[in-house]
């Protein structure tokens, strides 16, 4: 049984929410550069401890009414969704940024529209794959440019900005791992939101924060305690570095994990499953903007080509969905 595509008005609102989520999510690519002397595990633990704390504070007034509506299936889903979409994803992403740079990582993550489209086949409002063939081909070409540049950085001992990136290939591998992890999360999370339509997108985001915060408590042990033990108990960072770390992870927890996730969950309910992944374009573009500003450079020709190809891929997919959307007048308010 096929489902009708969403109305054009819902698509416009969904795109606006996707753009807002991308603007906030793009900040997570900058975080590993702001506190480079901390490990990816410490960044993930710190960010998600803060996320869990704020989520608990925000959901506390409604938790008593929500708990009876949640069974073990929901908590299990929240746990593995949190692992794929938050904890594991961010550890891999932070490692990719520190090893391969922000631009490379952002462009690999920009391949998410292609990956999510392929994973989400058969979902509600899905456009036939043949109508997305050109869009998918452009996305594959874009990621090919990024992969080639990463391999070139390894062979030349540097990247387009003239910076030594001896771990560029490993960074590329971590970025691909993050891509796979988040692709599965995006589709599964969208389906759970549809399954539990009685729960608001904001509440689902905060419940995800609770599950992620619990995972961060477990991650904090090897990330902080065991790291200090391996260092002989000597302080690895100054007090100034710790305060900067706390400020950065707290800010990204609020802006990316709470505000950004709320916009994303709203977009997930407004857009069809094959289109929601296309909204990652905004995260990619904002991350590139932040990254080039941080590195004080423009894109290399391969990065520029990848940006054009990925953008064309996403716009082509958006057009394929909008062409087959019903007229706004046919939609009851």
Secondary structure, DSSP 4 states (H G I P E B T S, - for coil): ---PPPPHHHHHHHHHHHHHHHHHHTTHHHHHHHTTTS-HHHHHHHHHHHHHHHHHHHHHHHHHHHHTT--HHHHHHHHHHHIIIIIHHHHHHHHHHHHH-HHHHHHHHTTHHHHHHHHTTT-TTPPPGGGGHHHHHHHHHHHHHHHHHHHHHHHHTS-TTS---TTHHHHHHHHHHHHHHHHHHHHHHHHHHHHTTTS-HHHHHHHHHHHHHHHHHHHHIIIIIIHHHHTTT---S-HHHHHHHHHHHHHHIIIIIIIIHHHHHHHHHHS-HHHHGGGHHHHHHHHHHHHHHHHT----HHHHHHHHHHHHHHHHHHHHHHHTSPPGGGS--
